[in-house]
Amino acid sequence: MPVTEYDVGPGAYGVAVGADGTVWATLVERGELVRLHPDGRTTRISLDADQSRPMVPALGPDGAVWFTRGDGRIGRVDQSGTASSVPVLTPTGWPYGLCVGPDSALWYTLLSADRIGRLALDGTMDEFPLTRGGMPSMITAGPDGALWFTLNRADAIGRITPDGDVTACALPTAGAAPVGIHAGQDAVWFAEIGAGQIGRIDPDGRIEEFPLADRGSRPHAVAATPDGGCWATLWASSSAVRLDRDGQVVDQVAFRPGAEPHGLALADDGTLWVALEAGSLAHITCSGVPSPAAGPLDRT
């Protein structure tokens, strides 16, 4: 599959793709967001602190890009490119995962505070405590109207309703250390960075785990695909793989050694964007899907 890389600078971590083809990425090391336009141009947006450590972005229902910050805030960039932020209720909790919930609010995880937070567009904020020591990481809106999240240190998958009712399902594999999670139409996929596996959980709690060929590949993030499968980034092996709905690896893309793939997102045209922490955004064109104009780092 053709891969085109766009140089955006070191620290590319999270990525989100708009309906108009605009790609947003967080640059965690530089305290910036970068906007990659459909024509290949980039726009940088500096935040109010060099150590703000922007992490996971999400496209909000208000047309803005929202993102978590390692300095205890939730950031926002509006359509004009103006950046702002608000502190979370537990600023020392380290906001990390972020998604839009079924209630059109922003839901986030607090890594070190064992809490799930909710930020409404009117500024109302709530936080819901979890069992201590679980380390909630990524979060996604599930097909059942609830929010699902990984509990990295608890080797479990959590679920919270919009009303704040929390349950958790333990994973079969000890030391699984799940991180990435993303919901499809009928199930939720997740990455077990500690076990070298990709997992899937149904709304009824049934869990399946699919070992990867390289158990040391350190799968990090996942993106569910419309056909019932998912893509996953493999941080340690500098690659990405696509699994079908049965958990079989059907595609693999290798990046240059040391690329450090982290976040990924599917565009409406079926192509895949991957944030490479070494300093670029990779655009993967699946067979039969046209690619936009290539940037200066075209690698096919």
C-alpha positions as CSV (number, residue, x, y, z in Angstrom):
1,M,0.0,0.0,0.0
2,P,1.3,3.5,-0.9
3,V,2.5,5.5,2.1
4,T,3.1,9.3,2.0
5,E,4.8,11.1,4.9
6,Y,4.4,14.8,5.7
7,D,7.0,16.4,7.9
8,V,5.4,18.0,10.9
9,G,8.2,18.1,13.5
10,P,9.2,15.8,16.4
11,G,6.7,14.6,18.9
12,A,3.7,13.8,16.7
13,Y,1.4,11.8,19.0
14,G,-2.3,12.0,18.4
15,V,-4.2,12.5,15.2
16,A,-7.8,13.4,14.1
17,V,-9.2,13.8,10.7
18,G,-12.0,16.2,9.8
19,A,-14.8,15.6,7.3
20,D,-13.2,18.2,4.9
21,G,-9.9,16.2,4.9
22,T,-8.0,18.4,7.3
23,V,-5.7,16.4,9.6
24,W,-4.9,17.6,13.1
25,A,-2.0,16.3,15.1
26,T,-0.6,17.0,18.6
27,L,3.1,17.7,18.9
28,V,3.7,16.7,22.5
29,E,7.3,17.8,22.7
30,R,6.8,21.2,21.2
31,G,3.6,22.3,22.9
32,E,1.9,22.8,19.5
33,L,-0.9,21.5,17.3
34,V,-0.3,21.2,13.6
35,R,-3.0,21.4,10.9
36,L,-2.3,19.6,7.7
37,H,-4.5,21.0,4.9
38,P,-5.8,18.9,2.1
39,D,-3.4,20.5,-0.3
40,G,-0.4,19.5,1.9
41,R,0.2,22.9,3.6
42,T,0.8,22.9,7.3
43,T,-0.3,25.5,9.9
44,R,1.2,25.4,13.4
45,I,-0.7,26.6,16.5
46,S,1.4,27.3,19.5
47,L,-0.2,26.9,22.9
48,D,0.2,29.1,26.0
49,A,2.9,26.9,27.6
50,D,5.9,25.1,26.1
51,Q,5.3,22.2,28.6
52,S,1.6,21.9,27.9
53,R,2.2,18.5,26.4
54,P,-0.9,18.1,24.1
55,M,-1.8,14.5,23.8
56,V,-5.0,13.1,22.3
57,P,-7.2,15.2,20.0
58,A,-10.9,14.9,19.2
59,L,-13.2,16.7,16.8
60,G,-15.9,18.3,18.8
61,P,-19.6,18.8,17.9
62,D,-19.0,22.5,17.9
63,G,-16.6,22.4,15.0
64,A,-13.5,22.9,17.2
65,V,-10.6,20.5,17.9
66,W,-10.4,19.5,21.5
67,F,-7.3,17.9,23.1
68,T,-6.0,16.7,26.4
69,R,-2.9,18.4,27.9
70,G,-0.4,16.9,30.3
71,D,-0.4,20.1,32.4
72,G,-3.9,19.4,33.8
73,R,-6.0,21.2,31.2
74,I,-8.3,20.4,28.2
75,G,-7.4,22.5,25.2
76,R,-9.5,23.8,22.3
77,V,-8.7,25.3,18.9
78,D,-11.7,26.9,17.2
79,Q,-12.3,27.2,13.4
80,S,-10.3,30.4,13.2
81,G,-7.3,28.8,14.8
82,T,-7.6,30.5,18.2
83,A,-6.4,28.3,21.1
84,S,-7.8,28.2,24.6
85,S,-8.0,25.8,27.5
86,V,-9.7,25.1,30.8
87,P,-8.3,23.3,33.9
88,V,-9.9,20.0,34.8
89,L,-11.3,19.5,38.3
90,T,-8.2,17.4,39.3
91,P,-5.4,19.1,37.5
92,T,-2.7,16.8,38.9
93,G,-4.5,13.8,37.5
94,W,-2.9,14.1,34.0
95,P,-5.7,14.2,31.4
96,Y,-4.9,11.7,28.6
97,G,-7.7,9.9,26.6
98,L,-10.5,12.0,25.0
99,C,-13.6,11.4,23.0
100,V,-17.0,12.8,22.2
101,G,-19.8,11.0,24.1
102,P,-23.3,10.3,23.0
103,D,-24.4,13.3,25.0
104,S,-22.2,15.6,22.8
105,A,-19.9,16.3,25.8
106,L,-16.1,15.7,25.9
107,W,-15.2,12.7,28.0
108,Y,-11.6,12.3,29.2
109,T,-9.5,10.0,31.4
110,L,-7.2,11.1,34.3
111,L,-4.2,8.7,34.2
112,S,-2.9,9.3,37.7
113,A,-6.2,10.2,39.5
114,D,-8.2,7.1,38.6
115,R,-11.1,9.3,37.3
116,I,-13.2,9.7,34.2
117,G,-14.2,13.3,33.5
118,R,-16.9,15.0,31.5
119,L,-16.8,18.5,30.0
120,A,-20.0,19.8,28.5
121,L,-19.8,22.5,25.7
122,D,-21.3,25.0,28.2
123,G,-18.3,24.5,30.5
124,T,-20.0,22.3,33.0
125,M,-17.5,19.7,34.3
126,D,-17.9,16.5,36.3
127,E,-15.5,13.7,37.4
128,F,-16.4,10.2,38.3
129,P,-14.0,8.2,40.6
130,L,-12.9,4.7,39.7
131,T,-11.2,1.9,41.7
132,R,-7.8,3.1,42.7
133,G,-4.7,1.9,40.8
134,G,-6.4,1.1,37.5
135,M,-4.8,4.0,35.4
136,P,-7.5,4.8,32.9
137,S,-5.9,5.5,29.5
138,M,-7.8,5.8,26.2
139,I,-11.6,6.2,26.0
140,T,-14.2,5.8,23.2
141,A,-18.0,6.1,22.7
142,G,-19.3,2.5,22.4
143,P,-22.1,1.1,20.2
144,D,-24.3,0.7,23.3
145,G,-24.5,4.4,24.3
146,A,-21.9,4.1,27.0
147,L,-18.2,5.1,27.2
148,W,-15.5,2.4,27.2
149,F,-12.0,2.9,28.4
150,T,-8.8,0.9,29.1
151,L,-7.5,0.3,32.6
152,N,-3.8,-0.1,31.9
153,R,-2.6,-1.2,35.3
154,A,-5.7,-3.2,36.2
155,D,-5.6,-5.3,33.0
156,A,-9.2,-4.5,32.4
157,I,-11.7,-2.7,30.2
158,G,-14.0,-0.2,31.9
159,R,-17.5,1.1,31.0
160,I,-19.2,4.2,32.2
161,T,-22.7,5.3,31.3
162,P,-23.5,9.0,30.7
163,D,-25.0,9.0,34.2
164,G,-21.7,7.9,35.7
165,D,-22.4,4.2,36.5
166,V,-19.1,2.3,36.2
167,T,-18.4,-1.3,35.6
168,A,-15.2,-3.2,34.6
169,C,-14.3,-6.5,32.8
170,A,-11.0,-8.2,33.7
171,L,-9.0,-9.3,30.7
172,P,-8.0,-13.0,30.4
173,T,-4.3,-12.2,30.0
174,A,-2.3,-11.0,33.0
175,G,0.0,-8.2,32.2
176,A,-2.0,-7.2,29.1
177,A,-1.7,-3.5,30.0
178,P,-4.3,-2.2,27.5
179,V,-3.9,1.3,26.1
180,G,-5.6,2.2,22.9
181,I,-9.4,1.6,22.4
182,H,-11.9,2.4,19.7
183,A,-15.5,1.3,19.1
184,G,-16.9,-0.1,15.9
185,Q,-20.5,-0.6,15.0
186,D,-21.0,-3.7,17.1
187,A,-17.9,-4.1,19.3
188,V,-15.0,-2.3,20.9
189,W,-11.4,-3.0,19.9
190,F,-8.4,-2.4,22.1
191,A,-4.6,-2.9,22.1
192,E,-2.7,-4.9,24.8
193,I,0.7,-3.2,24.8
194,G,2.0,-5.5,27.4
195,A,1.0,-8.8,25.8
196,G,1.4,-8.1,22.1
197,Q,-2.3,-8.7,21.5
198,I,-5.3,-7.0,20.0
199,G,-8.6,-7.5,21.8
200,R,-12.3,-7.1,21.2
201,I,-15.1,-6.8,23.7
202,D,-18.8,-7.0,22.8
203,P,-21.4,-4.8,24.6
204,D,-22.4,-7.9,26.6
205,G,-18.9,-8.2,28.0
206,R,-17.6,-11.1,25.9
207,I,-13.9,-10.7,25.3
208,E,-11.7,-12.2,22.6
209,E,-7.9,-11.7,22.3
210,F,-5.8,-12.1,19.1
211,P,-2.0,-12.6,19.6
212,L,0.2,-10.8,17.1
213,A,3.0,-12.6,15.3
214,D,5.5,-10.4,17.2
215,R,4.5,-10.4,20.8
216,G,7.0,-7.7,21.6
217,S,5.6,-5.3,19.0
218,R,4.0,-3.1,21.7
219,P,0.6,-2.4,20.1
220,H,-0.5,1.1,21.1
221,A,-3.5,2.6,19.4
222,V,-6.5,1.1,17.4
223,A,-9.0,2.4,14.9
224,A,-12.1,0.4,14.1
225,T,-12.9,-0.1,10.4
226,P,-16.3,-0.1,8.8
227,D,-16.0,-3.8,7.9
228,G,-15.9,-4.9,11.6
229,G,-12.1,-5.1,11.9
230,C,-9.5,-2.6,13.0
231,W,-6.1,-1.0,12.4
232,A,-3.5,-0.9,15.1
233,T,-0.1,0.8,15.5
234,L,2.8,-1.4,16.6
235,W,5.2,1.0,18.4
236,A,8.1,-1.3,18.9
237,S,8.1,-2.8,15.4
238,S,7.6,0.6,13.7
239,S,4.6,-0.7,11.8
240,A,0.8,-0.8,11.6
241,V,-1.5,-3.8,10.9
242,R,-5.1,-4.3,9.9
243,L,-7.2,-7.1,11.4
244,D,-10.4,-8.4,9.9
245,R,-13.5,-9.0,12.0
246,D,-12.2,-12.5,12.9
247,G,-9.0,-11.1,14.3
248,Q,-6.7,-12.2,11.5
249,V,-4.0,-9.8,10.3
250,V,-4.8,-9.1,6.6
251,D,-2.5,-6.0,5.9
252,Q,0.7,-4.7,7.3
253,V,2.6,-1.4,6.7
254,A,6.2,-0.9,7.7
255,F,7.6,2.5,8.5
256,R,11.2,3.5,8.7
257,P,13.1,2.1,11.8
258,G,12.6,4.3,14.8
259,A,9.5,6.0,13.4
260,E,7.5,5.4,16.7
261,P,3.9,5.2,15.4
262,H,1.4,6.2,18.0
263,G,-2.1,7.7,17.3
264,L,-4.0,6.8,14.2
265,A,-7.4,7.8,12.6
266,L,-9.4,6.7,9.6
267,A,-10.5,9.4,7.1
268,D,-14.0,9.4,5.5
269,D,-12.3,8.3,2.2
270,G,-11.1,5.0,3.8
271,T,-7.5,6.1,4.1
272,L,-5.5,5.9,7.3
273,W,-3.4,8.6,9.0
274,V,-0.7,7.7,11.6
275,A,1.2,10.0,13.8
276,L,4.9,9.1,13.8
277,E,6.6,10.5,16.9
278,A,9.9,10.8,15.0
279,G,8.4,13.8,13.2
280,S,5.8,13.1,10.5
281,L,2.3,12.1,9.6
282,A,2.0,9.0,7.5
283,H,-0.9,8.7,5.0
284,I,-1.7,5.2,4.0
285,T,-3.8,4.7,0.9
286,C,-5.6,1.4,0.8
287,S,-5.9,-0.4,-2.5
288,G,-8.3,1.4,-4.9
289,V,-8.6,4.6,-2.8
290,P,-7.0,7.7,-4.3
291,S,-4.4,9.7,-2.3
292,P,-4.3,13.5,-2.0
293,A,-1.3,15.4,-3.4
294,A,1.9,14.2,-1.9
295,G,4.1,16.3,0.4
296,P,7.9,16.6,0.4
297,L,8.5,13.2,2.0
298,D,6.6,11.0,-0.5
299,R,7.6,7.4,0.2
300,T,5.7,4.9,-2.0
